[in-house]
Amino acid sequence: MTAMPVAHEVARKAGQGAGVSLSYEARFLRRKVLTSDAGEAILVDLPQTTSLDHGDALVLSDGRHLAVIAAPEPLLAVSGDDLPRLAWHIGNRHTPCQIEGRRLLIQRDHVIRDMLRHLGATVEEVVEPFTPEGGAYGHGRTHGHDHSHSHGPEGHTHDHGH
C-alpha cells in the first residue's frame, strides 16, 4: 500500500494540468483530505489556514503540483446602470465580490439580493466558478481580515478592529 500524497505548501499561480476543483469556501483550508478531479485522495496539511486562489497549486510530497480550480457554485450576477455604486454597497457589507466589466458576482444571499434590487440592480441566479477580489491588505479573504499594518520609517503599528 502506498502512502497518500501530502501537500505542505502552496505555489502561487503555478497550477496547470491535473487539479482539484473547490468552491470559494472550500479554498480556505489548513488540514483536510481532498479528492482530486481524477479521484485521488490528497492530504492537505499546511502550516496555517490559507486562502487558495484559482490557479494556485498544492505542492505534493511526491513532487507533483496539483492545480487549484475554482468550481462552479451558486452565485448572483449583479448588473445595472450604476455598477460602481452597487459595488460600493456590496463592499460596504464586506461581501466577497468578483468584479467584471459589466457585472459583479457574489455568493447567493437573499438579504443582499433584496437590497441590490431595491437599489435598481438586475440580479440573476447563476452557477459559475467564483474568484472574488482579495483583501485590501494583501492576498486572501475580505472577511475576517487583519488590518494591522505599519506606518512611517519607525514602523509604528496599529490596527483597525471590527
N, C-alpha and C positions, 0 to 999 in steps of 0.2 A: 504494500500500500504506500502510495506517495503522499507526502505532506501537502496540505493546502497552501497555495502561494499566499504570501503575506505582503501587504503594502504598508510600509512605514513612512513613506514620503510621497509628496506630490510634485510633479514637474509642471509648472505653469505654462500653458499654451503649447504643450508638447504632445497633445493627444491626436492621434490619427490611426486609422485602421480599426482593429477589433476593440470593442468597448463595452461599457456598462451604461445603460440608459437609466437616468434617475430624474425624478421630479425636483423642483426647486427645493422643497423641504428636505428631500432625501439627500440632496447635495451638501447638507450641513451635517457633518459627522465626525466622529473620532474613532470609535471602535464598533465594528459591525461586520457580519458576514453578508456579502453581496453575491448575487448570481449574475455573471456576465451575460451579455446578449447571446453568447454561444453556449450558455448553460453551465459554465464552470464556476464553482464556488471559490470565492476570494475572501480572505480575512483582511479587513482594513483595520490597522492598529496604528493610528497616527499619534504623535506626542501630545497634541492638543486638538480641541474641537476646531475644525477647519471648514470654511465655506469653499466648496469646489465650484468652478465655473465650467460651462460648456467649452470643450477644447483643452482642458487640463488633462493630465494623465496621472494615474496611480502607478508608481514605480514598484514593480513586484520583486519579491525576493529572488526569483529566477532570472532577473534582468529584463524581463519584458515590461512594456508600458501598456497600460490598459486605458484607452481613451474614455473620458467622461463625456457623456452625451446627454443633452437636455431632452428629457422625454416629453411627449405631448401630454398636456394636462388641461383640465377645465379652467378657462380664463374668461375675462371680459375684455372685449375690444371696444375702446372708447374713442369716439371721433366727434368732431364738432367744429364750428366756425372759430372758436377761440381756444385752440388746443393749449397754448401756454397757460391760460387761466385754469383750465381743467387740470393740467399737470401740477400747478401750484396747489390746488385743493387736495389732490392725491398725495403730494409730498408733505403737505402740512399735517397729514394724518399718518406719516411715516409708513405709508403703504408701498411695498416694493413695486416698481413700475419699469416696464420695458418701453423705452421711448423710440418711436419710429417716425418717419416723416409726416405721415397723415393720420396716425393713430397711436394710442397708448394701450399697452396690455397690462392688466392687473389680475390677481387671483380673484376668483368669484367671492363676492361678499355682498349680500343683499342691502345692507345699510349704505355702503359706498355706492352701489349701483343706483339706489333711490336718490341719494344726494346728487350724483352726477346727472341723472335725468332731470332733476329739479333745476339744475344749472343750465339745462338746454343741450346736454350731450346726447349723442346717439350711442347706445350701449347694446352690444350684441354678444351672446354667448358663443364662444369658440373653443376648440380643443387644438392646442398648438404647443410647441416647446416654449418654455418661459425662461428668458435670460435677462432679468432686470438689471438696471444700473447698480453698481457697487456703492458703498457708503461714501460720504463726503470726505472722510479722513483715511481713505485708502481702500484696499481690496476688501471685499466681503459684504456682509449684510447691512441693511439700512436700519433694522430694528435690533435692539439690544446692543447698540454700538457704544464704543468708548470714545468720549470726547476729550480725554486728557491729551494735552499736547503742550509743547514748549514754545515760548516767545522770546525773542531777543538773544543777544550774544551770551548773556549769563545763563541761558537755559531755564529761566523761571517757568514753572509748570502750573497749570490749573486745569480744572475740569468743569464741564457743564452737566450737572446731574439731571436726570429726568425723574 
